Amino acid sequence: DYPTENITITNCRFSSASAAIKFTEGNSRLVQHVVISNCAIFDCNRGITLQIATGGTVRDVVFSNITMDLHRFDWFWAGDGNAFNVEIHRTSEWNKEPLKPGEPGPGLIKDVIFHDIIVHCQGTSKIEGHTERPLEGISFENIKFFISSDPKAPYDTTTSAMIFRRVKNLKLRNIEVHWDQPGYDKWQSALQVEDVDSLQLDGFSGSSGSPDQSVPAVFLTRVKNANVDNSIAPEGTNVFLKIAGADSRDIHLFGNDFHQAKVPYLLDPDVKSDNVTALDNFMPAK
């Protein structure tokens, strides 16, 4: 009946066949005011996971100054070599059962900051809110991703490097994504952002995992109130940014270096051109 609060974890080394740091799905109360810093995560199947399946709340949490070296373990362990996992479910959804009378609604995860983190991983990081309760106030800043595929691993499910779904107020600053060799033919975008209201993407650098297939480095779908600023399309980029979804609007592209991209940005036919404004971007030579 009491909250879990005012916790600090620092100067630790974590190793696990599952998640190194986990906020459990069984939380039905409140977890708040938590700081985890100066830690090394290695030989793990998953880095950091925040899950809610019983109606609880997680808020005011900071993860900082962390390194991760992750790889896949057997399929029955939670995770697939991914760095971040954030998700909200109802209990029935978690258990794959019909909705029960009196079941609590989806919980809340808000005001969580990840910054100054270096990741070597083999899986897709998914940060997803609920259709009834989006994540709120999520920030990733100064993150370096190095993604690889291990042909000897028991399986590979990697698509995009980071997938964000159903978030309100999402800040992504100074994120780099590097795709190591050997590659995997299912690799997609570096950043995939869907159903987000209020996005700040600032200082991103990276390409897609499959540039030869015209997969965009950054893929925005049904995103509104977004700023994409000061980002760099590296050499060899085919499509840097793609915007889709009739609900996408109020998107501003300012001060980006697109000059090495074949296609700086691309709008799907269902996106109205006047919903996207581009100003002072360094464009490819004609």
C-alpha positions in Angstrom: 0.0 0.0 0.0 3.0 2.3 0.2 4.9 3.9 -2.7 8.4 2.9 -3.7 10.3 6.2 -3.8 13.5 8.2 -3.2 15.9 5.5 -4.5 19.4 5.9 -5.8 21.5 3.2 -7.5 25.0 4.1 -8.5 28.4 2.6 -9.4 27.1 -0.9 -10.1 27.8 -3.7 -12.6 24.9 -5.7 -13.9 24.8 -9.1 -15.7 21.7 -11.2 -16.3 20.2 -13.7 -18.7 17.2 -11.4 -18.7 17.0 -7.7 -17.9 19.7 -5.9 -16.0 17.3 -3.2 -14.6 13.6 -3.9 -14.4 10.6 -2.0 -13.1 8.2 -4.9 -12.8 4.9 -5.3 -14.5 3.4 -6.3 -11.2 3.5 -2.7 -9.8 0.0 -1.7 -8.9 1.0 1.3 -6.8 3.5 4.1 -7.3 7.2 4.1 -8.1 8.8 7.6 -8.1 11.9 9.7 -7.6 14.5 7.1 -8.7 18.0 7.8 -10.0 20.2 5.1 -11.6 23.6 6.3 -12.7 27.2 5.4 -13.4 26.6 1.7 -14.2 27.9 -0.9 -16.6 25.6 -3.5 -18.1 27.2 -6.4 -19.8 26.4 -10.0 -20.9 22.7 -9.3 -20.7 19.7 -10.2 -22.8 18.0 -6.8 -22.2 19.2 -3.5 -20.7 16.5 -1.4 -19.0 12.8 -2.3 -18.9 9.8 -0.4 -17.4 6.6 -2.3 -17.6 3.1 -1.9 -16.1 0.3 -4.5 -16.3 -1.6 -3.9 -13.1 -2.6 -0.2 -13.2 0.4 1.3 -11.3 2.4 4.5 -12.0 6.1 5.1 -12.7 7.2 8.7 -12.7 10.2 11.0 -12.1 13.0 8.5 -13.0 16.4 9.3 -14.4 18.9 6.8 -16.0 22.3 8.4 -16.7 26.0 7.6 -17.5 25.4 3.9 -18.4 27.2 1.6 -20.9 25.5 -1.6 -22.2 26.9 -4.6 -24.1 24.0 -6.9 -24.9 23.4 -10.1 -26.8 20.7 -12.6 -27.2 20.2 -15.6 -24.9 17.8 -18.5 -25.6 14.2 -17.6 -26.7 12.7 -18.4 -23.3 14.4 -15.5 -21.5 12.8 -12.0 -21.6 14.3 -9.8 -24.2 16.2 -10.2 -27.4 19.4 -8.2 -27.0 17.6 -4.9 -26.8 18.6 -1.9 -24.8 15.3 -0.3 -23.8 11.8 -1.7 -23.3 9.0 0.5 -22.0 5.4 -0.7 -22.2 1.9 -0.4 -20.6 -0.8 -3.1 -20.7 -4.0 -4.0 -19.0 -3.8 -7.2 -16.9 -5.9 -9.1 -19.4 -3.8 -8.0 -22.3 -0.6 -9.1 -20.5 -2.2 -12.5 -19.8 -3.7 -12.7 -23.3 -7.2 -13.1 -21.8 -10.5 -11.3 -22.4 -11.2 -8.1 -20.5 -12.5 -8.9 -17.0 -15.1 -6.9 -15.1 -13.6 -4.5 -12.7 -10.2 -4.8 -14.1 -8.0 -1.7 -13.5 -7.3 0.5 -16.5 -3.9 0.9 -18.0 -1.2 2.4 -15.7 0.9 5.5 -16.3 4.6 6.0 -17.1 5.7 9.7 -17.2 8.6 12.0 -16.8 11.4 9.5 -17.5 14.8 10.7 -18.7 17.6 8.6 -20.3 20.8 10.4 -21.0 24.5 9.8 -21.6 24.3 6.1 -22.6 26.4 4.0 -25.0 24.7 0.9 -26.3 26.1 -2.1 -28.1 23.1 -4.3 -28.8 21.4 -6.8 -31.2 17.7 -6.0 -30.8 15.0 -3.4 -31.3 14.2 -1.0 -28.4 10.5 -0.4 -28.1 9.0 2.5 -26.1 5.3 2.2 -26.3 2.3 3.6 -24.4 -1.2 2.3 -24.3 -4.0 3.2 -26.7 -5.9 4.5 -23.6 -2.9 6.0 -21.8 0.1 7.2 -23.8 3.5 7.6 -22.2 4.2 11.2 -21.1 7.3 13.3 -20.9 9.9 10.8 -22.2 13.4 12.0 -23.0 16.4 10.4 -24.6 19.5 12.5 -24.8 23.2 11.8 -25.7 22.6 8.2 -26.8 25.0 6.2 -29.0 23.7 3.0 -30.6 25.8 0.3 -32.2 23.6 -2.4 -33.6 24.8 -5.7 -34.8 23.5 -9.1 -36.0 25.0 -12.4 -34.8 24.6 -15.2 -37.3 25.2 -17.7 -34.5 22.4 -16.3 -32.3 19.3 -18.6 -31.9 17.0 -16.0 -33.6 16.9 -12.4 -34.8 13.9 -10.1 -34.6 15.5 -6.8 -35.1 13.8 -4.2 -37.3 14.3 -0.6 -36.4 16.8 0.5 -33.8 14.3 2.4 -31.7 10.5 2.4 -32.0 8.3 4.9 -30.2 4.5 4.5 -30.1 1.8 6.4 -28.4 3.8 9.1 -26.6 2.9 12.6 -25.5 5.8 15.0 -25.3 8.8 13.0 -26.6 12.3 14.6 -26.7 15.1 12.9 -28.7 18.3 14.9 -28.6 21.8 14.0 -29.8 21.1 10.4 -30.7 23.5 8.5 -33.0 22.7 5.1 -34.7 25.4 3.0 -36.3 24.6 -0.4 -38.0 27.5 -2.7 -37.6 28.4 -5.6 -39.8 27.4 -8.3 -40.5 24.0 -6.9 -41.5 20.5 -8.4 -41.3 18.1 -8.2 -44.2 15.1 -7.2 -41.9 16.8 -4.1 -40.6 14.7 -0.9 -41.1 14.8 2.6 -39.8 17.0 4.0 -37.1 14.1 5.9 -35.5 10.4 4.8 -36.0 8.0 7.2 -34.4 4.2 6.6 -34.4 1.2 8.3 -32.9 3.2 10.9 -31.0 1.9 14.3 -30.0 4.7 16.9 -29.5 8.0 15.6 -30.7 11.4 17.3 -30.5 14.0 15.6 -32.6 17.3 17.5 -32.3 20.8 16.6 -33.4 20.1 13.1 -34.7 22.7 11.4 -36.9 22.3 8.0 -38.5 21.1 6.1 -41.5 18.6 3.3 -42.0 19.7 -0.3 -41.7 18.7 -1.1 -45.3 19.4 2.1 -47.3 19.5 0.2 -50.6 15.8 -0.6 -50.1 14.8 3.1 -49.7 14.1 2.6 -46.1 14.1 6.0 -44.3 16.5 6.7 -41.5 13.7 8.4 -39.6 10.1 7.4 -40.2 7.3 9.5 -38.7 3.7 8.2 -38.8 0.7 10.1 -37.4 2.9 12.6 -35.7 1.8 16.1 -34.8 3.4 19.2 -33.3 7.0 18.1 -34.2 10.3 19.8 -34.7 13.2 18.1 -36.5 16.2 20.3 -36.1 20.0 20.2 -36.5 20.1 16.6 -37.7 22.6 15.1 -40.1 22.1 12.7 -43.0 25.4 10.7 -43.2 27.2 9.9 -46.4 25.4 7.1 -48.3 21.9 8.0 -47.1 19.1 7.3 -49.5 15.9 8.5 -47.8 16.6 10.4 -44.6 13.1 11.3 -43.4 9.7 9.9 -44.4 6.4 11.3 -43.1 3.2 9.3 -43.3 -0.3 9.3 -42.0 -3.2 11.7 -42.7 -3.1 12.9 -39.0 0.5 14.1 -39.4 0.6 17.9 -39.1 2.4 20.9 -37.8 5.8 19.4 -38.6 8.8 21.7 -38.9 12.2 20.9 -40.4 14.8 23.5 -39.5 18.6 23.8 -39.8 19.2 20.1 -40.9 22.2 19.0 -42.9 20.5 17.0 -45.7 23.1 17.5 -48.4 24.4 13.9 -48.5 21.0 12.4 -48.8 19.6 11.4 -52.2 16.1 12.2 -50.8 16.2 14.6 -47.8 12.5 14.0 -46.9 9.5 12.3 -48.5 5.8 12.8 -47.8 3.3 10.0 -48.3 0.3 10.9 -50.5 -2.0 11.2 -47.5 0.2 13.9 -45.9 -0.8 17.4 -46.9 2.3 19.4 -48.0 1.2 22.5 -46.1 1.4 20.5 -42.8 5.2 20.3 -43.2 7.4 23.4 -43.2 11.1 23.2 -44.2 13.4 26.2 -43.6 17.1 26.8 -43.6 18.1 23.2 -44.3 21.4 22.3 -46.2 20.0 20.5 -49.2 21.7 18.3 -51.9 23.2 20.1 -54.9 20.9 20.0 -57.9 
